[in-house]
C-alpha cells in the first residue's frame, strides 16, 4: 500500500506548474517599467478624451446624416464618442489604479501610430488610397512592430489589396484611388 504522504504524479505536476508560474512572475517583475502613479493615469485619460473630442468635431464636418441615410461622418463620430467616454471612465475610475506605468520612450509608439494615421487621411485625397495605405501598413509593421521586411511587404501588399477589393469593388465606397 502506498504512503499517502508521498507525493504522487498529480502533486509533482502541480509543484512544477507553481514553480514555472513563480519564475514567470519574477521575470515579468524585472522587465516591468517603473510605476507612474495617478498623474500619469490622468494624463493618459486627458489625451484619450482630447483625441475622442477632436475626432467627433472633425466627423461633424463630414455630415452625420440620419440612421436611415447615414452620412460619411456618422461612423467616425460614433467611434470618437466611444473613445471620449472611455477616456472619461479612465479619468474617473483610473485615478485609483496602482499599475500605471511611467511614460518612457516606448510611450511614443502609439503617438507615432496616430500621427501616421492622420498622415494617411491627409494624403489620401491628394494621391489616392493605395500609396498612403501601403506606407501606413509598412510603417506600422516594420518600424512600430519590428516585423521582418519580408512579412512587412507581404502583409502590407495583401492588406491594401484586400481593402481595395472590399471598399472599391465590394462596397463601392467612393475613395480616391489610382487604379
N, C-alpha and C positions, 0 to 999 in steps of 0.2 A: 504494500500500500504506500502511495506517495505521501510525502510530508507536506501538509497544507501550507506550511510556512515557506517552502521552497518556491521561488518564482517560476511560473510556467511560461509558456511561449507568449501568452497574451500580456503578462506583466512585463516581459522583456521588450515586446514591441511598443508598449506604452512608454516605457522608460526611454527608449531610443527616440521616439517621437518627441517626448518632452525635452530631451537634450538638443535635438535639432531646432525646436522652437526657441529655446533659450539662446542658442548660438545665433540664429537669425535675428532675434530681438537685440542682441548685443551689437551685431554688425550694423543694423539699422540705426541704433542709437549713436554709434560712432560717426556715421555718414550724415546724420541729421544736421541741417544748418541751425545756427543759433536762434533762440526764441526771440520773437519781435515784440510781443505784448499788445495791449489794446490799441495803441496809436497806429500800429501797422494794420490792424483789422479795420479801423475806421478809415484809414487812407485807401485801402483796397475797396471798401464799400463805396466811398465817395467817387472813386474813379469809375466803378461799375455803374453807379447812378448817373454820372455825367455821360457815359457812353450811351446808356439807355435813353436819356432825355434828348441828347443830340440826335440819335437815330430816329426818335419819334418826330422831332421837329423837321428833320430832313425828309422823312417819309410823308409828312403832311404836304410838302411841296409837290409831291408826285400825284397827289389826289387819292383819297381813300375810296371813293365810290360808295357803293352800298353792298349789303350782303348778297343781294340778287345780282348785282353787276359790280364786282369788286374792281377797284382801281389798282394801278401799279404800286401804290404806296400802302395798301391795306396790310399785306403780309409783313413787310418790314416794320410797319407801325406796331402791329401786334407783338412781334418778337421784341422790339425795342421796349415796349411797355412791360413785357415779362422780365426783361433784363433789369429795368429800373426797379420794379417791385422786388426782385430777388436781391438787388443791391440794398434796398431799404430794409429787407428782412435781415440781411447780413449786418447792416448798421445797428439795428435794434437788438438782435439776438446774439450777434457775434462778439460784442464787446466783452463778454464774459469768457470767451474762448481762451484756452491756455495753450493751444497748439499752433498759434500764429508764428510764421517764420519771418525772420528779418529779411528785408529786401537785400538782394545781392545782384551780382552780375547776371545770374540766371533769371532774375525777375524781368529782364529786358526782352526775353524771348516772346512772351505774349504781346508786349508793346510792338515789337517788330512785326508780329503777325497782323496786328491791327493796322499798322502803317502800310504794309504791303497790300492788305485787302482794300484799303482806301485808294491806294495806287491803282489797283485793278479797276475800281469804279471810275477813277479819273481818266484812265487810258482807254477804256472800252469804247466810249463814244468817238474817240479820235482815230483809233486804229483797229477797232473790231474786237470781237470776243476771243479769238484764238490765241493771239500772241500774249496779251496780258494774262490770260488764264494759264497758259503754258509756263510763263515766267513765275506766276504765283505758286503753282504746284512745285516747280523746280526749287524755288527759294525755300518754301516750307519744308520740302522733303530733305534737300541736301544741306542747306545752311542751318535751318532751325531744328531739323530732326536728325541730322547726322547720317542719313542713308547713303549708300554707295551710289556712285554715278550711274551704274547700270540700272539699279532699281529706280533711281530718280527719273531717268529718261523713260524707262518702260512705263512706270506708273503715271508720270506726267502726261505722256502722249496718250495713253489709254484713257485716262480720266477726261482729258479735254475732248477726245473723240467721242466718248460716251455721253458727256454733257452736250456736245454739239448735236449728236444724233437725237438725244432726248428733247432738248429745248428748241432746236431749229426745225427738225423734221417731225418729231413726235408730237410735241405740244404747240408747234408753230408760234413760239414766242418771238416777237419782232426784235431780237437782239441785233446790234450792229455786228456784221461778220464779213470776213474777206472772201470766203468761198461760197 
